Amino acid sequence: MRMKTKQDILDQTYMTVKDLKIITGLGLARCQCIMRELRDEAREQGYYIPVERTILVPTKVVKKKFKL
């Protein structure tokens, strides 16, 4: 299995903590904290957030936050 590229990640519908880590280069703990905040913001904005064990956030929300 090949590694995801930044473009592969940005083309996905939802982003995981590991994806955010690849995009930003931040540490795992910091990415988890950011993703929790973004997940809560996305819920308030009316986005559908799947109930999963992993933290999923719409890529659209992440792009807005990090101006990608």
C-alpha positions, -999 to +999 in steps of 0.1 A: +000+000+000+014+034-010+016+065+012-011+091+008+000+123-009-012+157+003-033+160-028-049+126-021-058+138+014-072+171+002-094+152-024-111+131+003-145+139+018-133+134+054-100+138+071-085+118+100-059+129+126-032+111+107-041+129+075-039+163+093-005+153+107+007+146+071-007+179+059+005+202+087+036+184+101+023+190+136+026+163+164-001+137+169-014+151+202-017+186+188-035+172+157-060+153+179-068+185+199-073+205+166-095+178+151-117+177+182-122+214+180-129+213+143-154+184+147-173+204+173-173+235+149-185+213+120-214+199+141-224+234+150-224+244+113-247+215+105-222+192+088-228+155+091-201+139+113-201+100+112-200+084+146-167+065+144-141+055+168-116+077+149-121+114+147-134+124+113-138+160+101-150+172+067-120+182+046-138+213+036-137+225+073-100+218+076-092+236+044-110+267+057-092+266+090-057+262+075-065+282+044-055+254+020 
